Amino acid sequence: MWRTRAAAACVICRSLANSSCGIKRKSLLQNLHLVSRSIHHPCYPSAKFQRPPLRISIQQLSSLNRLPLHKTKLLNVKHGYQSHRNFWLARLASRLLRVRYLILGSAVGGGYTAKKTYEQWKDMIPDLEDYKWIVPDFIWELDELVDIEKLLKALPDADDLAKLMPDFEKIGESLASLKGFLSPGSPGETAFRATDQGYDNDKQFKKVSDKEKIDQLQEELLRTQLKYQRMLERLEKENKELRKLVLQRDDKGIHQRKLKKSLIDMYSEVLDILSDYDASYNTQDHLPRVVVVGDQSAGKTSVLEMIAQARIFPRGSGEMMTRSPVKVTLSEGPHHVALFKDSSREFDLTKEEDLAALRNEIEIRMRNSVKEGCTVSTETISLSVKGPGLQRMVLVDLPGVISTVTSGMAPDTKETIFSISKAYMQNPNAIILCIQDGSVDAERSIVTDLVSQMDPQGKRTIFVLTKVDLAEKNVASPNRIQQIIEGKLFPMKALGYFAVVTGKGNSSESIESIKEYEEEFFQNSKLLKTSMLKAHQVTTKNLSLAVSDCFWKMVRESVEQQADAFKATRFNLETEWKNNYPRLRELDRNELFEKAKNEILDEVISLTQVTPKHWEEMLEKTLWERVSTHVIENIYLPAAQTANSGTFNTTVDIKLKQWTDKQLPNKAVEVAWETLQEEFSRFMTEKKGKEHDDIFDKLKQAVKEETIKRHKWNERAEDSLRVIQHNALEDRSISDKQQWDAAIHFMEETLQSRLKDTESVIEDMVGPDWKKRWLHWVGRTKEQNIRNETKNELEKLIKCNEDHPAYLANDEVTTVRKNLEARGVAVDPCLIKDTWHQIYRRYFLKSALSHCNLCRRGFYYYQRHFVDSELECNDIVLFWRIQRMLAITANTLRQQLTNTEVRRLEKNVKEVLEDFAEDNEKKVMLLTGKRVQLAEDLKKVREIQEKLEAFIEALHQEK
């Protein structure tokens, strides 16, 4: 612009020089003083200033001075009057020209002062390169959106601009009109005096206090920053509302398209899978996440809530609330909601009822994850929070680091918290968000030493000072806060340092009120006014933006390397499977469980294929094994020792009635249930040749045991069974000879079995006989010799009286004892009675077997009710009644099994399998082995690799 004006001035000067109405004379520029010419026209050569003569003649200023002079007679002029007139004109011109020099001098001085002030202001303005993130991205892309060349063409050309310039010719004519008023004087001195006056004004301007200028400029800068911060927040709010409307329309299906899963949700799914993945084959989880660590009650949870823009965590005054790691995935969505990974319920974070329910659910999950005898847990609670304007990232809130274990805590709580924190921070790509309480002494901090050990160079650490409002109020030296923020007070280093305010300490404060309080505090804080803190280092909003940028930068730098590592791991696992199990499919634990489930259900169905005959034979045999001892000892033997048949039948009927009412139905149901268990176990454990897979054995055994534990027989079955058994035992009518012979055979088998058991007991009492002593070189003990002598003496007693009753009288005991003592054998009366019981039992069973042989031909006498016959076979009738009751009971139980109990058992098996399917720990315990673990790792590695590749592809598309 100045060059344009100079060029225009040059044109004017040339036009003035050429326009002299045909009269050759000096130009107006030539008539000016040298100083004026140098100011007016910088191109004019002037090496030295020459002072013009104080007085000039009128002839020199006359327009006739270039005409040829003739010798003429001069007129008589009064010189006094002429010189007086010339002096008056010169003084008038000098006074008029002083205004020009004052203007020019002031312009020079003011320009110099303005230039210097501009440079000072320019030095005090901060470098705005750090604030490029404030300006939206579309501003930097304006050169792509706007055609600059087309814009330049639309601007007016030089001719149009010249028309807008002032008419310099008229200005030249006005200046020429003043030429005649020039008078002797020192215009140069006047100009210099004006310049000196401008310089004095500049010095006077400098006298203003620099401190006041700096304060004013800082306040102005702070107001400007806050102004643009508010504008940015307003734009973000509008943008959030617009995005919310767009997302809501997408939810309603206006665009009729399926929304893709968001980038952060895809990344969070990968982290969830990796948290369950057992880090084998040297493949570890090195994907980035933001790890929030800090001392207990330092404000970790409050910072996380400010970033999530909701009070989502349980709160307590001074007690440990975070008892397990909580992974929070922040993403953008149309509604502000939260949901857990393993639940479909959405909590509306705009409603206080849902917020309270969410906090309660988190607290319940934390307490359930803590094992008995512990204070904290290593299990991660996965939570997703969506809302308009949320920065996309994944944060993990860890339990606060403590210095002392208090009462009520487990002794290893401190070490457990340290190990959990180190496990998350040792990830080389994890971003460590170190939270420090600004209201307490920095020397009391524990977490800073821990963070400096895990990240000594501070390449992935962001330091956050909380409760700055309390720190500014309580700390005597504000410089101490500056040292903390700048990292000079701690040995740890960090990527960035931030100061935030998370409220006034009231748990009922809303997020909006905390934001307003934080903004108001920093607007009036001396920390910003005195430049101890920079504007981008304060507020949780700036912290959230910085953490999100750092998180995604770390993700882009490391995710492809992690994908390559899992690709190599997948190749190693597939090679190992092919070498070890070439003919087997790669079934993971869930797929193996489904296969085993189908096999178990097929085996339960096989129970319905068992024939009725097989069921009845098993039930009858098992039931008699259970009740035979009671029948022989409590019913048959007492009745058989009676004097006549009438007493025998009466005793039998009474005892059978009592037995049926109290014990028999319950015993029958127990036998039926045990029989069903045996058949079920046989089908479950039976190997099916080459198709048998022993990997299911533990699962089948557990299912069998749990099903048996849950299954209960129908309670009404005993009542109906009691009636049937009572009717069967009351029947005494044997219809044919075949049934009679079957009863005799049944009685003989039973008595022979009892006789065999009795002889075995007697052998143990008296020791081996002479043959075994000689063949096996064994002898009798002293007690066995005494019992053997007692046995011989009692056998003599029975031979003397074959109809001897079952019990031994006292005088008989005394006689036996004296006979033994006479032979030098001292014996106790109790030993005599015990030996007599077994000797008489054997004698009675042998007599009963002989009676059975006699009754084989007694069916004819039975039909005649043993009239005119000495043969009585009432014991055969008893065993027929027992045998018939066993057959009827077995048939009844078989019907209950096939019609009811097998189906109920199948239902219980399905319930057990469903419960096992939902219990992952149970499946891990029951389906074990190298094959299962290898297939499980292979499946997870494939899933991780596929999701990582999908995430990388989406990441490139977004970029």
Buried (B, 14 or more C-beta within 10 A) or exposed (E): EEEEEEEBBBBBBEEBBEBBEEEEBEBBBEBBBBBBBBBBBEEBEEEEEEEBEEEBEEEEBEEEBEEEEEEEEEEEEEEEEEEEEBEEBBBEBBEEBBEBBBEBBBBBBEEBBEEEBEEEEEEEEEEEEEEEEBEEEEEEEEEEEEEEEEEEEEEEEEEEEEEEEEEBEEEBEEBBEEEEBBBBBBBBEBBBBBBEBBBEBBEEEEEEEEEEBEEEBBEEBBEEBBEBBEEBEEEBEEEBEEBBEEBBEBEEEEEEEEEEEBBBBBBBBBBBBBBEBEEEBEBBBBBBBBBBBBBBBBBBBBBBBBBBBBBBBBBEEEEBBBBBBBBBBBBBBBBBBBBBBEEEEBBBBEEEEBBEBBBEBBBEBBEEBBEEEBBBBBBBBBBBBBBBBBBBBBBBBBBBBBEEBEEEBBEBBBEBBBEBBEEBBEBBBBBBBBBBBBBBEBEEBBBBEBBBEBBEEBEBBBBBBBBBBBBBEEBEEBEBBBBBBBBEBBEBBBBBBBBBBBBEEEEEBEBEEBBEBBBEBBBEBEBBBEEBBBBBBBBBBBBBBBBBEBBBEBBBEBBBEBBEBBBBBBEBBBEBBEEEBEEEEBBBBBBBBEBBBEBBBEBBEBBEEBEEEEBBEBBBBBBBEBBBEBBBEBBBBBBBBBEEBEEBBEBBBEBBEEBBEEEBBEBBBBBBBBBBBEBBBEBBEEEEEEEEBEBBBBBBBBBBEBBBEBBEBEEEBBEEBBEBBBEBBEEBEBEEEEBBEBBBBBBBEBBBEBBEEBBEEBEEBBBBEEEEEEEEEEEBEEEBBBBBBBBEBBEEBBEEEEEBEBEBEEEBBEBBBEBBEEEEBEBEEEBBBBBBBBBBBBBBBEEBBEBBEEBBEBBEBBEEEBEEEEEBBBBBBBBBBBBBBBBBBBBBBBEBBBEEBBBBBBBBBBEBBEEBBEEEEBBEEBBBEEBBBBBBBBBBBBBBBBBBBBBBEBBEEEE
